[in-house]
Amino acid sequence: MKKRKRYFLRYMVKHGYFLLGGVVCVCLLNLAVVRGNSVISSVIDDMLSGEEVRLGVFLPEFIMLTLAGFALAFLGQLCAGLFSVKVSGAYRKRVVEKLYHIEYAYLKNENTATIINKINADIAEAESFLQFPLPMLISDITAVIIYAVYIGSMNLSLLMVMLISYPAVFWIAAALVKKISVLSGTYRAKSDAITGIAQDALGGILVLRSFGLENYFQGKMQKATKALVDNEEKRTRISNTAIVVRNMIQWLPNIICAVYCVVLVGRGVFGLGSLLAFIVVLGKMVQSFVGIPWCFVEAAGNLVCIRRIEEILNTPDEISGRETEGKTDTDVIISLKDVTFGYTQDSTVLDGVSLTVRAGENIAFVGESGGGKSTIFHLLCGFYAPKGGSYKLYGREIGEWNAQAAREHLALVSQNVFLFPTTVAENVAYGNPDATQEEIVEACKKAQIHDFIMTLPQGYQTITGERGALLSGGQKQRISIARAILKNAPVLLLDEPTSAVDVETEGFIQKALENVMEGRTCITIAHRLSTIQNADCIYVLDRGKIVEQGTHAALMGAGGVYAKLYQKG
């Protein structure tokens, strides 16, 4: 099993010098407190013994220690803040970069709501860990060590009495941390479910209302919300119990040590000044000592979120090599040889597929649903890697290509058009972000959509709505064709571009496709076989195998699978 990388820890180490600076400031601050207590203790003991106390002797040192304490507290907070900002900033940047390079299978199989929650809510929890539990834990540990050494130097037996009081604190905290960790993980899962239901309801609002599913979805949301509330009630009870137990335990060492101090003073082991100094330090040490396990309690939920983010960062990237250009000694654009593929280890979607596509050719794939047509397109785009066999693009194995460079040669027009919730012009310009307005208009004219765009309220500056909700299927399709025209890639992939439009709209789209196909190598998945009669070669897929290939006339003359598909329409 491949060892998981701990990216969060890596960034903590990288920017650890800020944390180290904060630790140094905290140590010096605690030492200043100890020294200040020693000065006051000595003064009080001198006063009680009848010696003259001179303000000019101890007051300057006390004032310097006080000022140094303020400065060190400020610098410690500054270092902790910078550490949090640097680590969380680098971590968030790494997560965002990962999303653009993560393997396609993860994005397809993982719930979108879960990914969104990990990016937003979970990263916020990671930042919270850096801002509170971690710096408090370090501060408490350093304070306990310094104060323990100080108390031990005053009286070793007193230190031992203090330490006896604390095993119960850590035992209770360990039990609470375990419970809170489980409930925090459950909370995240239930929060993902609620986000998913809301996303489905909003994305499918037309289906939801047309089929009268409002009550059904409302019931699902209420059920998921109740489960989340029940979980949070349990977590709140445990957290409140932790607070009560903490306050109770915090008094235990105070009471024990107070009684023991009375005994020591009565024996003459302690002077009154030392007693007062001990009481001040005792309060600080108890607060820090009890705070250590409760920092772990606070951090339990944060660490659950960090582990969820680490799952994303440890997911493999899509395969991407270093080559950015194909071989120049070949006119073969695409070559598949004995390609096999399955989405799982036990499945086979493509079985020994072989074909060759030369520059300028127009080929098509046809077959029953589930035959492997769309899977071939996924492989051609590099979304998946073949499990066996060879796929070469411009004479170079696809694994050697830089993924982005390879896709620069391909333009995809899909049956499921995605438009961003921005202007028409911007949606077209995604094909070439550097395109001028004139080039955008020209592409839209070729895509047979310019005249319609000019009827919109703001023309090319009209907002299309989320997923292009304000446009019809045919209008969205032609905008996607304009986008492909603007990209000007040498290879055009057409994924059933006319399957979901009426006959009249199909005429516009077919004319637009003729414009975009001119001078390009074209590969089409055909739903309506009448649209690919002029293809140079038609491949018929059945259960992942190429069972027939040839021109339309040849395949119709053979009377095989293709002829039957054509007759079915």
VEXDRENPA-954903 format. One line per 10 residues: number of its first residue (from 1); for each residue x, y, z of C-alpha. Coordinates in nm, 3 decimals. Example, Ala and Ser with C-alpha at 12.3 -4.5 7.8 and 13.67 -1.06 7.14 Angstrom:
REM residues 2
1	1.230:-0.450:0.780 | 1.367:-0.106:0.714 .
REM end
This chain:
REM residues 569
1	0.000:0.000:0.000 | 0.129:0.342:-0.094 | 0.221:0.552:0.208 | -0.010:0.848:0.260 | 0.154:1.188:0.255 | 0.077:1.427:0.538 | 0.053:1.757:0.356 | -0.078:1.954:0.653 | 0.215:1.844:0.868 | 0.452:1.922:0.582 .
11	0.335:2.285:0.565 | 0.351:2.313:0.942 | 0.716:2.207:0.930 | 0.788:2.437:0.635 | 0.662:2.743:0.821 | 0.761:2.614:1.162 | 1.003:2.901:1.223 | 0.703:3.123:1.301 | 0.579:2.864:1.547 | 0.927:2.834:1.696 .
21	0.939:3.211:1.738 | 0.607:3.198:1.921 | 0.733:2.918:2.147 | 1.044:3.119:2.236 | 0.827:3.422:2.321 | 0.598:3.209:2.539 | 0.895:3.055:2.722 | 1.050:3.397:2.786 | 0.712:3.532:2.899 | 0.671:3.250:3.152 .
31	1.028:3.299:3.272 | 0.951:3.669:3.320 | 0.646:3.573:3.530 | 0.857:3.338:3.741 | 1.128:3.598:3.789 | 0.870:3.862:3.880 | 0.719:3.631:4.140 | 1.064:3.564:4.284 | 1.130:3.937:4.317 | 0.799:3.999:4.495 .
41	0.850:3.694:4.716 | 1.192:3.818:4.828 | 1.059:4.166:4.901 | 0.772:4.032:5.114 | 1.005:3.800:5.309 | 1.247:4.091:5.371 | 0.960:4.310:5.495 | 0.838:4.041:5.736 | 1.191:3.985:5.871 | 1.224:4.357:5.952 .
51	1.475:4.443:5.681 | 1.452:4.776:5.499 | 1.297:4.751:5.153 | 1.429:4.994:4.895 | 1.199:5.058:4.602 | 1.491:5.171:4.388 | 1.644:4.824:4.413 | 1.358:4.597:4.300 | 1.112:4.835:4.129 | 1.317:4.898:3.808 .
61	1.361:4.525:3.755 | 0.990:4.462:3.819 | 0.889:4.734:3.572 | 1.129:4.595:3.309 | 0.988:4.246:3.358 | 0.632:4.381:3.320 | 0.713:4.569:3.000 | 0.901:4.269:2.863 | 0.598:4.053:2.942 | 0.368:4.278:2.736 .
71	0.615:4.282:2.444 | 0.665:3.905:2.454 | 0.290:3.841:2.470 | 0.240:4.063:2.162 | 0.525:3.899:1.968 | 0.403:3.551:2.063 | 0.053:3.626:1.931 | 0.200:3.780:1.616 | 0.414:3.473:1.544 | 0.119:3.241:1.608 .
81	-0.099:3.447:1.374 | 0.160:3.450:1.097 | 0.210:3.076:1.137 | -0.163:3.016:1.099 | -0.190:3.243:0.794 | 0.112:3.094:0.617 | 0.018:2.730:0.677 | -0.353:2.766:0.603 | -0.279:2.978:0.293 | -0.034:2.722:0.153 .
91	-0.270:2.436:0.240 | -0.571:2.599:0.076 | -0.362:2.675:-0.235 | -0.249:2.312:-0.251 | -0.608:2.185:-0.229 | -0.724:2.421:-0.506 | -0.434:2.316:-0.731 | -0.509:1.951:-0.661 | -0.867:1.980:-0.783 | -0.749:2.078:-1.131 .
101	-0.514:1.781:-1.160 | -0.690:1.507:-0.963 | -0.786:1.194:-1.155 | -1.120:1.214:-1.330 | -1.247:0.894:-1.167 | -1.244:1.057:-0.822 | -1.445:1.359:-0.940 | -1.695:1.135:-1.116 | -1.742:0.888:-0.829 | -1.731:1.128:-0.531 .
111	-2.038:1.326:-0.432 | -1.999:1.688:-0.543 | -2.149:1.815:-0.216 | -1.886:1.623:-0.018 | -1.605:1.778:-0.222 | -1.749:2.128:-0.176 | -1.782:2.077:0.199 | -1.423:1.958:0.219 | -1.300:2.264:0.030 | -1.500:2.514:0.236 .
121	-1.600:2.390:0.582 | -1.318:2.142:0.641 | -1.042:2.385:0.546 | -1.201:2.640:0.782 | -1.174:2.380:1.059 | -0.809:2.323:0.970 | -0.748:2.696:1.004 | -0.928:2.691:1.339 | -0.689:2.420:1.458 | -0.395:2.648:1.381 .
131	-0.556:2.947:1.550 | -0.661:2.795:1.881 | -0.590:2.435:1.994 | -0.235:2.411:1.858 | -0.092:2.740:1.994 | -0.277:2.691:2.324 | -0.138:2.339:2.357 | 0.218:2.458:2.301 | 0.169:2.751:2.535 | 0.026:2.527:2.809 .
141	0.301:2.266:2.779 | 0.582:2.521:2.798 | 0.412:2.697:3.090 | 0.370:2.372:3.282 | 0.737:2.279:3.234 | 0.869:2.618:3.345 | 0.632:2.649:3.641 | 0.698:2.290:3.746 | 1.073:2.355:3.753 | 1.012:2.671:3.957 .
151	0.785:2.499:4.210 | 1.023:2.204:4.229 | 1.306:2.443:4.312 | 1.094:2.587:4.591 | 0.992:2.251:4.735 | 1.011:1.916:4.557 | 0.749:1.747:4.776 | 0.500:2.023:4.689 | 0.552:1.956:4.319 | 0.492:1.583:4.370 .
161	0.166:1.655:4.555 | 0.051:1.865:4.259 | 0.133:1.602:3.999 | -0.054:1.329:4.187 | -0.378:1.516:4.117 | -0.361:1.492:3.736 | -0.387:1.133:3.606 | -0.768:1.160:3.629 | -0.761:1.469:3.408 | -0.590:1.290:3.119 .
171	-0.797:0.972:3.156 | -1.125:1.163:3.132 | -0.996:1.377:2.845 | -0.886:1.069:2.645 | -1.235:0.920:2.672 | -1.399:1.246:2.564 | -1.160:1.293:2.270 | -1.253:0.949:2.135 | -1.626:1.019:2.154 | -1.598:1.368:2.005 .
181	-1.385:1.238:1.716 | -1.652:0.984:1.622 | -1.934:1.240:1.648 | -1.733:1.496:1.448 | -1.686:1.247:1.165 | -2.059:1.167:1.173 | -2.140:1.539:1.169 | -1.932:1.592:0.854 | -2.098:1.298:0.677 | -2.448:1.420:0.766 .
191	-2.357:1.775:0.662 | -2.244:1.636:0.326 | -2.580:1.462:0.290 | -2.776:1.783:0.357 | -2.566:1.976:0.106 | -2.622:1.701:-0.149 | -3.000:1.707:-0.103 | -3.008:2.085:-0.140 | -2.789:2.067:-0.449 | -3.013:1.802:-0.609 .
201	-3.326:2.001:-0.530 | -3.192:2.324:-0.675 | -3.027:2.162:-0.977 | -3.336:1.958:-1.062 | -3.598:2.216:-0.968 | -3.789:2.171:-1.297 | -3.818:1.795:-1.252 | -3.893:1.837:-0.882 | -4.188:2.070:-0.945 | -4.321:1.906:-1.259 .
211	-4.343:1.568:-1.082 | -4.474:1.716:-0.755 | -4.172:1.607:-0.551 | -4.165:1.908:-0.318 | -4.295:1.714:-0.018 | -4.065:1.421:-0.090 | -3.752:1.635:-0.097 | -3.873:1.837:0.199 | -3.913:1.514:0.392 | -3.563:1.401:0.295 .
221	-3.420:1.733:0.409 | -3.609:1.727:0.739 | -3.496:1.370:0.807 | -3.133:1.455:0.729 | -3.154:1.774:0.937 | -3.300:1.587:1.234 | -3.018:1.332:1.217 | -2.767:1.616:1.213 | -2.933:1.792:1.508 | -2.946:1.467:1.709 .
231	-2.576:1.414:1.646 | -2.495:1.772:1.750 | -2.700:1.735:2.066 | -2.482:1.440:2.164 | -2.166:1.630:2.081 | -2.286:1.935:2.276 | -2.367:1.722:2.581 | -2.020:1.572:2.575 | -1.856:1.912:2.525 | -2.057:2.063:2.813 .
241	-1.972:1.765:3.031 | -1.607:1.824:2.949 | -1.636:2.187:3.061 | -1.803:2.094:3.391 | -1.555:1.816:3.461 | -1.269:2.049:3.375 | -1.387:2.311:3.622 | -1.432:2.048:3.893 | -1.093:1.896:3.835 | -0.928:2.234:3.819 .
251	-1.011:2.291:4.187 | -0.869:1.956:4.300 | -0.497:2.048:4.294 | -0.577:2.393:4.440 | -0.742:2.238:4.744 | -0.479:1.968:4.794 | -0.187:2.206:4.750 | -0.345:2.472:4.972 | -0.375:2.224:5.259 | -0.020:2.102:5.207 .
261	0.113:2.461:5.195 | -0.048:2.533:5.532 | 0.144:2.235:5.669 | 0.472:2.359:5.516 | 0.424:2.713:5.650 | 0.342:2.571:5.991 | 0.668:2.376:5.986 | 0.862:2.685:5.885 | 0.961:2.536:5.549 | 0.782:2.813:5.360 .
271	0.792:3.185:5.425 | 0.487:3.401:5.362 | 0.646:3.561:5.053 | 0.719:3.219:4.907 | 0.362:3.113:4.984 | 0.216:3.410:4.797 | 0.451:3.349:4.503 | 0.349:2.984:4.497 | -0.020:3.073:4.499 | 0.025:3.298:4.193 .
281	0.225:3.037:4.004 | -0.007:2.758:4.116 | -0.305:2.928:3.954 | -0.121:2.966:3.626 | 0.018:2.614:3.632 | -0.317:2.457:3.716 | -0.482:2.649:3.434 | -0.214:2.536:3.187 | -0.199:2.178:3.313 | -0.573:2.126:3.294 .
291	-0.578:2.305:2.957 | -0.349:2.048:2.791 | -0.597:1.756:2.763 | -0.882:1.990:2.676 | -0.682:2.125:2.385 | -0.691:1.768:2.255 | -1.068:1.765:2.305 | -1.101:2.088:2.105 | -0.867:1.959:1.835 | -1.052:1.628:1.788 .
301	-1.309:1.774:1.548 | -1.044:1.978:1.366 | -0.831:1.670:1.303 | -1.128:1.481:1.155 | -1.166:1.759:0.898 | -0.793:1.761:0.823 | -0.804:1.385:0.756 | -1.093:1.441:0.510 | -0.890:1.701:0.321 | -0.586:1.472:0.320 .
311	-0.801:1.213:0.140 | -0.833:1.456:-0.152 | -0.462:1.541:-0.153 | -0.362:1.172:-0.146 | -0.589:1.082:-0.438 | -0.374:1.016:-0.748 | -0.336:1.287:-1.010 | -0.441:1.218:-1.366 | -0.164:1.068:-1.577 | 0.044:1.345:-1.732 .
321	0.386:1.321:-1.892 | 0.625:1.592:-2.005 | 0.594:1.582:-2.383 | 0.412:1.879:-2.537 | 0.442:1.794:-2.907 | 0.367:1.492:-3.120 | 0.597:1.322:-3.369 | 0.631:1.496:-3.704 | 0.705:1.188:-3.914 | 0.349:1.054:-3.917 .
331	0.010:1.154:-4.053 | -0.165:0.921:-3.807 | -0.349:1.139:-3.556 | -0.492:0.867:-3.330 | -0.396:0.503:-3.301 | -0.564:0.249:-3.073 | -0.419:-0.102:-3.062 | -0.579:-0.381:-2.859 | -0.714:-0.132:-2.605 | -0.896:-0.279:-2.306 .
341	-1.063:-0.084:-2.030 | -1.303:-0.119:-1.738 | -1.418:0.129:-1.478 | -1.357:-0.132:-1.206 | -1.114:-0.423:-1.184 | -1.389:-0.676:-1.250 | -1.561:-0.496:-1.540 | -1.474:-0.483:-1.911 | -1.617:-0.197:-2.115 | -1.370:-0.206:-2.405 .
351	-1.222:-0.534:-2.520 | -0.937:-0.529:-2.773 | -1.035:-0.213:-2.964 | -0.802:-0.124:-3.253 | -0.836:0.158:-3.505 | -0.640:0.427:-3.685 | -0.746:0.785:-3.758 | -0.546:0.984:-4.013 | -0.532:1.359:-4.058 | -0.847:1.503:-4.219 .
361	-1.053:1.185:-4.181 | -1.413:1.187:-4.066 | -1.498:0.876:-3.863 | -1.794:0.779:-3.649 | -1.886:0.534:-3.372 | -2.230:0.379:-3.355 | -2.389:0.105:-3.148 | -2.640:0.028:-2.878 | -2.629:0.215:-2.549 | -2.359:0.076:-2.321 .
371	-2.150:-0.053:-2.610 | -1.846:0.160:-2.518 | -1.882:0.467:-2.743 | -1.858:0.730:-2.468 | -1.579:0.535:-2.297 | -1.367:0.568:-2.611 | -1.415:0.944:-2.596 | -1.311:0.944:-2.229 | -0.992:0.762:-2.327 | -0.925:0.991:-2.623 .
381	-0.952:1.296:-2.393 | -0.717:1.136:-2.141 | -0.978:1.125:-1.863 | -0.892:0.759:-1.812 | -0.588:0.551:-1.907 | -0.627:0.220:-2.093 | -0.594:-0.089:-1.872 | -0.425:-0.267:-2.158 | -0.309:-0.202:-2.513 | -0.178:0.120:-2.666 .
391	-0.326:0.465:-2.733 | -0.107:0.701:-2.934 | -0.182:1.063:-3.016 | 0.029:1.202:-3.302 | 0.253:0.896:-3.275 | 0.325:0.938:-2.905 | 0.188:0.724:-2.621 | -0.079:0.917:-2.433 | 0.104:0.858:-2.104 | 0.405:1.050:-2.239 .
401	0.194:1.357:-2.320 | 0.146:1.646:-2.084 | -0.231:1.615:-2.032 | -0.303:1.982:-2.095 | -0.084:1.991:-2.405 | -0.257:1.683:-2.546 | -0.600:1.836:-2.498 | -0.494:2.148:-2.684 | -0.523:1.930:-2.997 | -0.881:1.829:-2.915 .
411	-1.209:2.020:-2.913 | -1.512:1.849:-2.760 | -1.877:1.915:-2.842 | -2.078:1.707:-2.596 | -2.443:1.612:-2.589 | -2.449:1.734:-2.226 | -2.352:2.097:-2.274 | -2.223:2.281:-1.968 | -2.243:2.659:-1.964 | -2.103:2.869:-1.681 .
421	-2.335:3.122:-1.510 | -2.175:3.415:-1.687 | -2.222:3.604:-2.015 | -2.269:3.447:-2.355 | -1.943:3.605:-2.472 | -1.744:3.461:-2.181 | -1.889:3.113:-2.235 | -1.780:3.121:-2.598 | -1.441:3.273:-2.509 | -1.353:2.975:-2.288 .
431	-1.250:2.813:-2.616 | -0.979:3.079:-2.645 | -0.948:3.323:-2.350 | -0.735:3.557:-2.563 | -0.997:3.592:-2.838 | -1.119:3.937:-2.940 | -1.485:4.034:-2.951 | -1.472:4.019:-3.330 | -1.341:3.660:-3.319 | -1.614:3.563:-3.073 .
441	-1.882:3.708:-3.301 | -1.735:3.534:-3.607 | -1.734:3.198:-3.424 | -2.098:3.248:-3.327 | -2.192:3.329:-3.684 | -2.035:3.005:-3.802 | -2.221:2.823:-3.522 | -2.555:2.965:-3.646 | -2.624:3.133:-3.312 | -2.531:3.500:-3.373 .
451	-2.876:3.612:-3.486 | -3.037:3.464:-3.175 | -2.777:3.625:-2.946 | -2.857:3.966:-3.093 | -3.222:3.925:-2.985 | -3.120:3.883:-2.619 | -3.166:4.184:-2.384 | -2.790:4.253:-2.352 | -2.676:4.064:-2.659 | -2.339:3.898:-2.600 .
461	-2.334:4.036:-2.244 | -2.651:3.849:-2.146 | -2.608:3.616:-1.847 | -2.691:3.257:-1.946 | -2.799:3.152:-1.594 | -2.667:2.857:-1.397 | -2.581:2.573:-1.635 | -2.734:2.782:-1.914 | -3.083:2.749:-1.765 | -3.214:3.050:-1.961 .
471	-3.136:2.890:-2.299 | -3.286:2.598:-2.487 | -3.094:2.278:-2.554 | -3.028:2.370:-2.915 | -2.911:2.721:-2.824 | -2.670:2.584:-2.563 | -2.544:2.330:-2.816 | -2.466:2.597:-3.073 | -2.283:2.807:-2.813 | -2.070:2.503:-2.734 .
481	-2.001:2.462:-3.107 | -1.894:2.828:-3.122 | -1.662:2.756:-2.833 | -1.511:2.463:-3.024 | -1.472:2.679:-3.336 | -1.289:2.943:-3.134 | -1.051:2.684:-2.987 | -0.949:2.594:-3.343 | -0.814:2.252:-3.244 | -0.714:2.014:-3.526 .
491	-0.921:1.722:-3.387 | -1.294:1.759:-3.324 | -1.481:1.518:-3.097 | -1.859:1.522:-3.141 | -2.051:1.335:-2.872 | -2.404:1.288:-3.012 | -2.441:1.666:-3.068 | -2.793:1.643:-3.219 | -2.942:1.370:-2.999 | -3.153:1.597:-2.779 .
501	-3.292:1.856:-3.023 | -3.588:1.875:-3.259 | -3.562:1.836:-3.637 | -3.568:2.211:-3.708 | -3.294:2.285:-3.454 | -3.096:1.988:-3.586 | -3.075:2.164:-3.921 | -2.910:2.469:-3.760 | -2.673:2.249:-3.561 | -2.584:2.037:-3.864 .
511	-2.495:2.351:-4.060 | -2.286:2.473:-3.765 | -2.111:2.138:-3.746 | -2.024:2.150:-4.115 | -1.854:2.484:-4.051 | -1.657:2.358:-3.753 | -1.566:2.026:-3.920 | -1.412:2.193:-4.225 | -1.041:2.119:-4.244 | -1.038:1.914:-3.921 .
521	-1.009:1.552:-3.823 | -1.354:1.458:-3.690 | -1.463:1.176:-3.462 | -1.836:1.147:-3.395 | -2.054:0.941:-3.165 | -2.374:0.916:-3.364 | -2.723:0.877:-3.224 | -2.903:0.965:-3.543 | -2.726:0.758:-3.807 | -2.852:0.983:-4.087 .
531	-2.600:1.246:-3.970 | -2.291:1.032:-4.040 | -2.366:0.886:-4.385 | -2.070:1.077:-4.534 | -1.818:0.953:-4.278 | -1.497:0.803:-4.420 | -1.528:0.510:-4.181 | -1.800:0.400:-3.940 | -1.711:0.172:-3.648 | -1.990:-0.038:-3.500 .
541	-1.940:-0.120:-3.131 | -2.113:-0.403:-2.952 | -2.028:-0.497:-2.592 | -1.694:-0.325:-2.609 | -1.579:-0.478:-2.938 | -1.566:-0.338:-3.291 | -1.790:-0.583:-3.477 | -1.814:-0.395:-3.810 | -1.637:-0.112:-3.985 | -1.663:0.057:-4.324 .
551	-1.850:0.326:-4.513 | -2.224:0.376:-4.485 | -2.285:0.218:-4.824 | -2.066:-0.083:-4.752 | -2.220:-0.149:-4.412 | -2.575:-0.113:-4.546 | -2.489:-0.353:-4.827 | -2.357:-0.610:-4.580 | -2.691:-0.618:-4.399 | -2.533:-0.665:-4.059 .
561	-2.560:-0.488:-3.722 | -2.527:-0.138:-3.873 | -2.807:-0.197:-4.121 | -3.036:-0.310:-3.840 | -2.948:-0.003:-3.632 | -3.016:0.224:-3.929 | -3.353:0.065:-3.993 | -3.445:0.116:-3.627 | -3.375:0.489:-3.677 .
REM end
